[in-house]
């Protein structure tokens, strides 16, 4: 089967009792990961709007980095068209032989403009049911500067602090959550990193999206954010790569389409195998993940990643990425089939990774 479905204990119990229903979910997550998201495009096109059309409760759509770009598509009036614009433009991105941050930042702004279209910003702000929340990291110390060497040193300091204790990142970053008007979202962080909530408005939606995807040393951060605390805003994945958070205030489930059957809390945790998420963060989560069998069937036997820019020429890379986008429809069709047949209990499994006791 191309799709694997995993659930935390509370999520599994509720689905066992009620079946798979969109009414169970009040939050949808989108993780950082750049072009890895192409493998989820087919699921995205089924979830929004088809799956959620069968219910009416409010849904918080939360994303960092590429997950924020996807989330901004989900809340537009025609989410499928927006997802297709994101997949089309992103997959066909071409840079010069040695692009610098200026060129890559310019391309990122062009991508955001294309994805949001003429009315996307207003649709984000006026959607009464699906509420967008974009996560970025406001930097303190060395990471608030543009200079390459200061950033490199700042990343080194951040990595060292994180290795000692993830809580130390509180001194270096603030989690900035840019939220649509009239929305309710509460984040509980087991590491108690500082979280600030900022309202999205017409003049900061695109900058918030850019900031959320501003990979240090690769894309320029956003320094002058309208209607937000002063500072340098960078990639949301710095703190929230695959998330280790609980979401409220609604006591409902979290739907999490993800490209891996694991969750790495923050960007600096990628090399720390002992840094696993807390059980409380995934207790009420349902994960939709490409199966190992599906990934093995893709060209090169893997999902896309940013290293493809270096290892493949443009023609090869674009063909590969667009093949993955097309093949991802199999995941969406599989999910739709499970939902239609009511066969969720035949396929759902407990979480496939270890969690820390809360």
For each residue, the residues with C-beta under 8 A, 3 or more apart:
1: 4 291 293 334 347
2: 290 291 293 294 330 331 334
3: 43 288 289 290 291 294 331 334 335 338 347
4: 1 261 288 289 290 291 347 349 352
5: 286 287 288 289 335 338 344 347 348 349
6: 261 286 287 289 348 349 350 351 352
7: 11 12 15 285 286 287 348 349 350 351
8: 11 12 279 282 283 284 285 286 350 351
9: 12 13 283 350
10: 13 14 253 283 284
11: 7 8 14 15 253 254 283 284 285 286
12: 7 8 9 15 16 348 350
13: 9 10 16 17
14: 10 11 17 18 24 253 284
15: 7 11 12 18 19 20 24 286 344 345 348
16: 12 13 345
17: 13 14
18: 14 15 21 24
19: 15 342 344
20: 15 24 338 339 342 344
21: 18 24 54 55
22: 25 51 52 53 54 55
23: 54 55 57
24: 14 15 18 20 21 252 253
25: 22 28 52 59 252 253 254 255 286
26: 57 58 59 60 250 252 253 254
27: 59 60 61 62 247 250 252 253 254 255
28: 25 47 59 60 61 62 71 74 254 255 256 257
29: 62 63 67 243 254 255 256 257 258 285
30: 37 61 62 63 64 66 67 68 70 71 257
31: 63 64 65 66 67 237 241 242 243 256 258 259
32: 64 65 66 67 235 236 237 240 241 242 267
33: 36 37 65 66 67 237 259 305
34: 37 65 66 304 305 306
35: 38 66 90 91 304 305 306 308 321
36: 33 39 66 259 303 304 305
37: 30 33 34 40 41 66 67 69 70 259
38: 35 41 87 90 91 303 304 321 324 325 328
39: 36 259 290 295 298 303 304 324 328 331
40: 37 43 44 70 257 258 259 288 290 328 331
41: 37 38 44 45 83 87 325 328 329
42: 45 46 325 327 328 329 330 331 332 333
43: 3 40 46 47 257 288 328 331 332 335
44: 40 41 47 48 70 73 74 79 83 257 332
45: 41 42 48 79 80 83 84 329 332
46: 42 43 50 51 332 333 335 336
47: 28 43 44 50 51 52 74 255 257 335
48: 44 45 51 52 73 74 79 80 83 130
49: 52 53 79 80
50: 46 47 53 336
51: 22 46 47 48 54 335 336 339
52: 22 25 47 48 49 55 59 130
53: 22 49 50
54: 21 22 23 51
55: 21 22 23 52
56: 129
57: 23 26 129 252
58: 26 129 130 131 183 184 250
59: 25 26 27 28 52 129 130 131
60: 26 27 28 131 133 183 184 185 247 250
61: 27 28 30 71 74 75 130 131 132 133
62: 27 28 29 30 67 71 133 135 185 247
63: 29 30 31 66 67 68 69 70 71 72 132 133 134 135 212 236
64: 30 31 32 67 68 134 135 136 212 235 236 237 240 241 243
65: 31 32 33 34 68 69 212 213 215 235 236 237
66: 30 31 32 33 34 35 36 37 63 69 70 213
67: 29 30 31 32 33 37 62 63 64 70 71 236
68: 30 63 64 65 71 72 134 135 208 209 212 213 236
69: 37 63 65 66 72 73 86 90 111 112 115 209 212 213
70: 30 37 40 44 63 66 67 73 74 83 86
71: 28 30 61 62 63 67 68 74 75 132 133 134
72: 63 68 69 75 76 82 115 116 120 124 132 134 205 209
73: 44 48 69 70 76 79 82 83 85 86 115
74: 28 44 47 48 61 70 71 79 82 83 130 132
75: 61 71 72 79 123 124 127 130 131 132 180
76: 72 73 79 81 82 116 117 119 120 123 124 127
77: 119 123
78: 81 82
79: 44 45 48 49 73 74 75 76 82 83
80: 45 48 49 83 84
81: 76 78 84 85
82: 72 73 74 76 78 79 85 86 115 116 117 120
83: 41 44 45 48 70 73 74 79 80 86 87
84: 45 80 81 87 88
85: 73 81 82 88 89 114 115 117
86: 69 70 73 82 83 89 90 111 115
87: 38 41 83 84 90 91 325
88: 84 85 91 92
89: 85 86 92 93 110 111 114 115
90: 35 38 69 86 87 93 111
91: 35 38 87 88 318 321 322 325
92: 88 89 318
93: 89 90 107 111
94: 314 318
95: 99 103 104 107 309
96: 99 103
97:
98:
99: 95 96 103 104
100: 103 104
101: 104 105 217 218 219 220
102: 105 106 220
103: 95 96 99 100 106 107
104: 95 99 100 101 107 108 218 219
105: 101 102 108 109 210 214 219 220
106: 102 103 109 110
107: 93 95 103 104 110 111
108: 104 105 111 112 210 213 214 219
109: 105 106 112 113 206 210
110: 89 106 107 113 114
111: 69 86 89 90 93 107 108 114 115
112: 69 108 109 115 116 206 209 210
113: 109 110 116 206
114: 85 89 110 111 117
115: 69 72 73 82 85 86 89 111 112 120
116: 72 76 82 112 113 120 121 124 205 206
117: 76 82 85 114 120
118:
119: 76 77 122 123
120: 72 76 82 115 116 117 123 124
121: 116 124 125 202 205 206
122: 119 125 126 202
123: 75 76 77 119 120 126 127
124: 72 75 76 116 120 121 127 132 180 200 205
125: 121 122 180 181 200 201 202 205
126: 122 123
127: 75 76 123 124 130 131 132 180
128: 182
129: 56 57 58 59
130: 48 52 58 59 61 74 75 127
131: 58 59 60 61 75 127 179 180 182 183 184 185
132: 61 63 71 72 74 75 124 127 179 180 200
133: 60 61 62 63 71 177 178 179 180 183 185
134: 63 64 68 71 72 177 178 179 200 208 209 211 212 236
135: 62 63 64 68 175 176 177 178 212 236 239 240
136: 64 176 178 208 211 212 214 222 233 234 235 236
137: 173 174 175 176 233 234 235 236 238 239
138: 173 174 175 176 196 229 231 232 233
139: 143 144 154 172 173 221 231 232 233 234
140: 143 144 171 172 173 174 231
141: 144 154 157 171 172
142: 145 150 151 153 154 157
143: 139 140 150 151 154 155 158 172 173 216 232 234
144: 139 140 141 231 232
145: 142 150 151 154 232
146: 150 151 220 221
147: 150 151
148: 151 152 217
149: 152 153
150: 142 143 145 146 147 153 154
151: 142 143 145 146 147 148 154 155 216 217
152: 148 149 155 156 217
153: 142 149 150 156 157
154: 139 141 142 143 145 150 151 157 158 172 216
155: 143 151 152 158 159 216 217
156: 152 153 159 160
157: 141 142 153 154 160 161 172
158: 143 154 155 161 162 169 172 173 238 268
159: 155 156 162 163 268
160: 156 157 163 164
161: 157 158 164 165 168 169 171 172
162: 158 159 165 166 168 169 266 268 269 272
163: 159 160 268 272
164: 160 161 168
165: 161 162 168
166: 162 169 191 193 265 266 269 275
167: 170 191 192 193
168: 161 162 164 165 171 172
169: 158 161 162 166 172 173 191 193 239 266 268
170: 167 173 191 192 193 194
171: 140 141 161 168
172: 139 140 141 143 154 157 158 161 168 169
173: 137 138 139 140 143 158 169 170 193 238 239
174: 137 138 140 193 194 195 196 231
175: 135 137 138 187 189 193 194 195 196 236 239 240
176: 135 136 137 138 196 198 211 228 229 233
177: 133 134 135 185 187 195 196 197 198
178: 133 134 135 136 198 199 200 204 205 208 212 228
179: 131 132 133 134 183 185 197 198 199 200
180: 75 124 125 127 131 132 133 183 199 200
181: 125 199 200 201
182: 128 131
183: 58 60 131 133 179 180
184: 58 60 131 249 250
185: 60 62 131 133 177 179 197 247 248
186: 247 248 249
187: 175 177 195 245 246 247 248
188: 245 246 247 248 280
189: 175 192 193 195 244 245
190: 244 245 246 278 280 281 356 358
191: 166 167 169 170 244
192: 167 170 189
193: 166 167 169 170 173 174 175 189 239
194: 170 174 175
195: 174 175 177 187 189
196: 138 174 175 176 177 229
197: 177 179 185
198: 176 177 178 179 204 208 225 227 228 229
199: 178 179 180 181 227
200: 124 125 132 134 178 179 180 181 204 205 208
201: 125 181 204 205 226 227
202: 121 122 125 205
203: 207 226 227
204: 178 198 200 201 207 208 225 226 227 228
205: 72 116 121 124 125 178 200 201 202 208 209
206: 109 112 113 116 121 209 210
207: 203 204 210 211 222 225 226 233
208: 68 134 136 178 198 200 204 205 211 212 222 225 233
209: 68 69 72 112 134 205 206 212 213
210: 105 108 109 112 206 207 213 214 219 222
211: 134 136 176 207 208 214 221 222 225 233 234 235 236
212: 63 64 65 68 69 134 135 136 178 208 209 235 236
213: 65 66 68 69 108 209 210 219 235 236
214: 105 108 136 210 211 218 219 220 221 222 233 234 235
215: 65 218 219 234 235 237
216: 143 151 154 155 221 234 235 238
217: 101 148 151 152 155
218: 101 104 214 215
219: 101 104 105 108 210 213 214 215 235
220: 101 102 105 146 214
221: 139 146 211 214 216 232 233 234
222: 136 207 208 210 211 214 225 232 233 234
223: 231 232 233
224: 230
225: 198 204 207 208 211 222 228 229 231 233
226: 201 203 204 207
227: 198 199 201 203 204
228: 176 178 198 204 225 233
229: 138 176 196 198 225
230: 224
231: 138 139 140 144 174 223 225
232: 138 139 143 144 145 221 222 223
233: 136 137 138 139 176 207 208 211 214 221 222 223 225 228
234: 136 137 139 143 211 214 215 216 221 222 238
235: 32 64 65 136 137 211 212 213 214 215 216 219 238 267
236: 32 63 64 65 67 68 134 135 136 137 175 211 212 213 239 240
237: 31 32 33 64 65 215 240 241 266 267
238: 137 158 173 216 234 235 241 266 267 268
239: 135 137 169 173 175 193 236 266 267
240: 32 64 135 175 236 237 243 244 245 265 266
241: 31 32 64 237 238 264 265 266 267 269 270
242: 31 32 258 260 262 263 264 265 277
243: 29 31 64 240 256 263 265 277 281
244: 189 190 191 240 263 265 266 277 278 281
245: 187 188 189 190 240 281
246: 187 188 190 280 281 283 284
247: 27 60 62 185 186 187 188 254
248: 185 186 187 188 251
249: 184 186
250: 26 27 58 60 184
251: 248
252: 24 25 26 27 57 284
253: 10 11 14 24 25 26 27 284 285 286
254: 11 25 26 27 28 29 247 284 285 286
255: 25 27 28 29 47 285 286 288
256: 28 29 31 243 285 286 287 288
257: 28 29 30 40 43 44 47 287 288 289
258: 29 31 40 242 261 263 287 288 289
259: 31 33 36 37 39 40 289 290 303
260: 242 263 289
261: 4 6 258 287 289 352 353
262: 242 352 353
263: 242 243 244 258 260 277 282 353
264: 241 242 269 270 275
265: 166 240 241 242 243 244 269 275 276 277
266: 162 166 169 237 238 239 240 241 244 269 275
267: 32 235 237 238 239 241 270
268: 158 159 162 163 169 238 272
269: 162 166 241 264 265 266 272 275
270: 241 264 267
271:
272: 162 163 268 269 275
273:
274:
275: 166 264 265 266 269 272
276: 265 353 354 355 356
277: 242 243 244 263 265 281 282 353 355 356
278: 190 244 281 282 355 356 357 358
279: 8 282 283 355 356 357 358
280: 188 190 246 283 358
281: 190 243 244 245 246 277 278 285 355
282: 8 263 277 278 279 285 351 355
283: 8 9 10 11 246 279 280
284: 8 10 11 14 246 252 253 254
285: 7 8 11 29 253 254 255 256 281 282 351
286: 5 6 7 8 11 15 25 253 254 255 256 348
287: 5 6 7 256 257 258 261 351
288: 3 4 5 40 43 255 256 257 258 331 335
289: 3 4 5 6 257 258 259 260 261
290: 2 3 4 39 40 259 294 295 303 328 331
291: 1 2 3 4 294 295
292: 295 296
293: 1 2 296 297
294: 2 3 290 291 297 298 327 330 331
295: 39 290 291 292 298 301 302 303
296: 292 293 301
297: 293 294 301 327
298: 39 294 295 301 302 303 323 324 327
299: 320 323 324
300: 320
301: 295 296 297 298
302: 295 298 305
303: 36 38 39 259 290 295 298 324
304: 34 35 36 38 39 308 320 321 324
305: 33 34 35 36 302 308
306: 34 35 309
307: 310 311
308: 35 304 305 311 312 317 320 321
309: 95 306 312 317
310: 307
311: 307 308
312: 308 309 316 317 320
313: 316 317
314: 94 317 318
315: 318 319
316: 312 313 319 320
317: 308 309 312 313 314 320 321
318: 91 92 94 314 315 321 322
319: 315 316 322 323
320: 299 300 304 308 312 316 317 323 324
321: 35 38 91 304 308 317 318 324 325
322: 91 318 319 325 326
323: 298 299 319 320 326 327
324: 38 39 298 299 303 304 320 321 327 328
325: 38 41 42 87 91 321 322 328
326: 322 323 329
327: 42 294 297 298 323 324 330
328: 38 39 40 41 42 43 290 324 325 331 332
329: 41 42 45 326 332 333
330: 2 42 294 327 333 334
331: 2 3 39 40 42 43 288 290 294 328 334 335
332: 42 43 44 45 46 328 329 335 336
333: 42 46 329 330 336 337
334: 1 2 3 330 331 337 338
335: 3 5 43 46 47 51 288 331 332 338 339
336: 46 50 51 332 333 339 340
337: 333 334 340 341 343
338: 3 5 20 334 335 341 343 344 347
339: 20 51 335 336 342 344
340: 336 337
341: 337 338
342: 19 20 339
343: 337 338 346 347
344: 5 15 19 20 338 339 347 348
345: 15 16 348
346: 343
347: 1 3 4 5 338 343 344
348: 5 6 7 12 15 286 344 345
349: 4 5 6 7 352
350: 6 7 8 9 12
351: 6 7 8 282 285 287 355
352: 4 6 261 262 349
353: 261 262 263 276 277
354: 276
355: 276 277 278 279 281 282 351
356: 190 276 277 278 279
357: 278 279
358: 190 278 279 280
